[in-house]
């Protein structure tokens, strides 16, 4: 298996050359330019304080098509109760830090290091990274964040401090993306949690083709907010 060393110049090897586990390259940096280039080519970073930056392009790729979002009966009931006030881009850094507090299975650490928080905060300031947040009584109880390019949204992570908080924020986000004509939500790697929402695995070749098509749409940059009168039920 070949693992490429990422050079200082702003280039990546073809994502099709990633190894069986999706690992494509090692090294490089977390500049906004490099991150945006990576996402546009179907590549994303994985980071650890004790390792250089690892770049992945797995095959298959887990994606969610917004119109295929599934909401279970219990979660639908929670949505109708409107227990949470759902907002967008009002506490991006806090959402990322909340996600960083969630430990990975089998690990005592988190892949969202200080350098990652700084890098995605820069993308947010540039209008490319966004959050959806669940609030109650002025407290941030959950959220999700990711990167937007064209009509594709690259989900990065989510967290919850209260039952269903991140799930409700995720449903609101997906329904709004559907209203905006987004074609693809990249979920990166398979999980039972995402599968319950309707995420599916597709071959990397298909993902790259769909991504290229989605990138032909204009990027919705700047601070996001839900449309006036938006309702996750009406977006179906």
C-alpha positions in Angstrom: 0.0 0.0 0.0 1.4 3.4 -1.0 0.9 6.3 1.5 1.9 9.6 0.0 3.8 12.3 1.8 1.9 15.5 1.2 4.3 18.2 0.0 4.4 21.9 1.0 2.9 22.8 -2.4 -0.9 22.9 -2.6 -1.5 19.5 -4.2 -2.9 16.1 -3.3 -2.5 12.7 -5.0 -5.5 11.3 -6.8 -8.1 10.1 -4.2 -8.5 6.9 -6.1 -5.0 5.9 -4.9 -6.0 5.7 -1.3 -5.3 2.5 0.5 -7.9 -0.1 1.6 -8.5 1.8 4.8 -8.9 5.1 2.9 -5.6 6.5 4.0 -4.2 8.6 1.1 -1.4 10.8 2.5 0.5 12.0 5.5 1.7 15.5 6.3 0.9 18.9 4.9 -0.9 21.6 6.9 -4.4 22.7 7.9 -4.5 26.0 6.0 -7.9 27.1 4.7 -6.6 26.7 1.1 -5.5 23.1 1.6 -8.7 22.1 3.5 -10.9 23.5 0.8 -8.8 21.8 -1.9 -9.1 18.5 0.0 -12.8 18.7 0.4 -13.3 19.6 -3.3 -11.4 16.4 -4.2 -13.2 14.1 -1.8 -10.4 14.1 0.8 -10.7 14.9 4.5 -8.2 15.2 7.3 -7.9 13.1 10.5 -5.6 14.5 13.1 -4.0 13.5 16.4 -1.6 15.4 18.6 0.9 12.5 18.5 0.8 12.0 14.7 1.2 14.1 11.5 -2.0 15.0 9.7 -3.6 12.0 8.0 -5.7 12.5 4.8 -8.4 10.0 3.8 -10.6 9.2 0.9 -12.4 6.0 1.9 -14.1 3.5 -0.5 -17.0 3.1 -0.1 -18.1 6.6 1.0 -21.0 7.2 3.4 -23.4 9.8 2.1 -26.9 11.1 2.9 -29.0 12.5 0.1 -31.1 15.3 1.8 -34.4 14.1 0.3 -33.8 10.6 1.7 -33.5 11.7 5.3 -35.3 9.3 7.6 -36.8 10.5 11.0 -37.9 7.8 13.4 -41.1 8.0 15.2 -39.6 8.9 18.6 -37.5 11.7 17.1 -40.4 13.0 15.1 -42.3 13.3 18.4 -39.4 15.3 19.9 -39.4 17.6 16.9 -43.1 18.3 17.3 -42.6 19.2 21.0 -40.1 21.9 20.0 -38.2 21.4 23.1 -35.1 23.0 21.5 -34.5 26.3 19.9 -32.5 25.5 16.8 -30.2 28.1 15.4 -27.4 28.3 12.8 -24.0 29.9 13.0 -24.5 31.6 16.4 -21.9 29.5 18.3 -19.7 27.8 15.8 -16.6 27.6 17.9 -18.6 26.3 20.9 -20.0 23.6 18.8 -16.6 22.5 17.6 -15.3 22.5 21.1 -18.3 20.5 22.2 -17.6 17.9 19.5 -13.9 17.9 20.7 -15.1 16.8 24.2 -16.7 13.6 22.7 -14.1 10.8 23.0 -13.7 8.3 20.2 -14.5 4.6 21.0 -11.4 2.8 22.1 -9.5 6.1 22.6 -8.8 8.4 25.4 -8.4 11.4 23.1 -10.1 13.2 20.4 -9.2 13.8 16.7 -10.5 17.4 17.1 -7.3 19.0 18.5 -6.5 22.6 19.2 -5.1 22.9 15.7 -8.2 21.5 14.1 -10.4 23.9 16.1 -8.3 26.8 14.9 -8.4 25.6 11.3 -12.2 25.2 11.2 -12.7 28.5 13.0 -10.8 30.1 10.1 -13.1 28.4 7.6 -16.1 29.6 9.5 -14.8 33.2 9.4 -14.3 32.8 5.7 -18.0 31.7 5.3 -17.3 28.0 4.4 -17.9 26.2 7.7 -21.2 26.2 9.5 -23.0 24.9 12.6 -26.5 24.0 13.6 -27.2 24.3 17.3 -29.8 23.1 19.8 -30.5 25.6 22.6 -32.7 25.5 25.7 -33.0 28.3 28.3 -29.9 29.9 26.9 -27.8 26.8 27.1 -26.1 25.1 24.2 -27.1 21.5 24.5 -26.0 20.0 21.2 -25.0 20.7 17.6 -23.4 19.7 14.4 -20.8 21.4 12.2 -19.3 20.9 8.7 -18.0 22.5 5.6 -20.0 23.7 2.6 -18.8 23.9 -1.0 -21.2 24.2 -4.0 -24.3 22.1 -3.3 -22.4 19.7 -1.1 -22.1 19.7 2.7 -19.3 17.8 4.4 -20.4 16.8 7.9 -17.6 16.8 10.4 -18.9 16.0 13.9 -21.8 16.4 16.3 -22.3 16.4 20.0 -25.1 16.4 22.6 -25.4 17.3 26.3 -29.1 16.4 26.3 -31.0 13.5 24.8 -31.8 14.1 21.0 -30.2 17.6 21.0 -27.7 16.9 18.2 -30.3 14.7 16.3 -32.8 17.6 16.2 -30.1 20.0 15.1 -29.1 17.6 12.4 -32.7 17.2 11.1 -33.2 20.9 10.9 -29.9 21.3 9.1 -30.6 18.6 6.5 -34.1 19.9 5.8 -32.8 23.4 5.3 -30.1 22.1 3.0 -32.8 20.3 1.1 -34.8 23.6 0.7 -31.6 25.3 -0.6 -31.1 22.6 -3.3 -28.2 20.8 -1.8 -27.5 17.5 -3.5 -25.2 15.7 -1.2 -24.2 15.4 2.5 -20.8 13.7 3.0 -20.9 11.6 6.1 -17.4 10.2 5.4 -17.5 6.8 7.2 -20.3 4.4 8.1 -22.0 4.4 11.5 -25.2 2.9 12.8 -26.2 6.4 14.0 -26.0 7.8 10.4 -27.6 4.8 8.8 -30.7 5.3 10.9 -31.0 8.7 9.3 -30.8 7.2 5.8 -27.1 7.5 5.1 -25.9 4.9 2.6 -22.5 3.6 1.3 -21.7 4.3 -2.3 -18.5 3.5 -4.3 -15.9 6.2 -4.2 -16.0 6.6 -8.0 -19.7 7.4 -7.7 -19.1 9.8 -4.8 -16.5 11.7 -6.7 -18.8 12.0 -9.7 -21.7 13.2 -7.6 -19.3 15.6 -5.8 -18.1 17.1 -9.1 -21.7 17.7 -10.1 -22.6 19.3 -6.8 -19.5 21.6 -6.9 -20.8 23.2 -10.1 -23.4 25.0 -8.0 -22.5 28.3 -6.3 -21.3 28.1 -2.8 -23.6 29.7 -0.2 -20.9 31.6 1.7 -21.3 33.8 4.8 -23.3 33.4 8.0 -26.2 31.0 7.6 -29.6 31.4 9.1 -32.8 29.4 8.7 -35.2 30.7 6.1 -38.1 32.8 7.4 -41.0 30.5 8.3 -38.8 27.4 8.0 -40.1 24.2 9.4 -38.5 20.8 9.2 -41.9 19.3 8.5 -42.6 21.6 5.5 -39.3 20.7 3.9 -40.4 17.1 3.1 
